[in-house]
């Protein structure tokens, strides 16, 4: 089984619908992240959490919200999806310390908003 | 804050040729540096990292990178590429304070390496 699991892997939805992307990890890491990948733009940070009680906005948080239900679970919600939120979304985990920059990624959730 | 610039968006190369993927960074503090690789339809995985010590670091699959503090660069190299190296490569940086990292990892825009037979 994968260390970082994202569900669903693919989702097609319509404008205005609420969507939730879920992430769970078995690595025991304290830090979890949600990134968005668009061609030519690299990875952009949406939200991140350094522990269950710590949630922080990233560079592109507008239109998104998150919930850290437990150390191992971090979900991303789009309250009212719009077409420009069509992208590949990645969850990642990491550990506080000298290796904080070493992240472990899920396989991605491809979201299409029509 | 840190920033990362990958100087080439796409690099085509023939099999068994050498390749260099260029990465420059900007930071007012010391940094740790990383290269990640993303194979088609997969998530990113760590290729190599520079934390301290020798400026030449070796990673998986025969890749290496050299940290050049004066030029603020961390270029990735491989002397002979294979078809299986076709992927997107991301350079990333995080601030370093007193031997531990802090803040968030900042990624470059990515370089698509395509290896032709």
Interface residues (C-beta under 8 A of the other chain):
Chain A: X4 X33 X40 X41 X42 X43 X45 X48 X58 X90 X92 X94 X97 X98 X99 X100 X101 X102 X103 X105 X106 X107 X108
Chain B: X9 X32 X34 X36 X41 X42 X43 X44 X45 X46 X49 X51 X90 X92 X93 X94 X99 X100 X101 X102 X104 X105 X107 X108 X109 X110
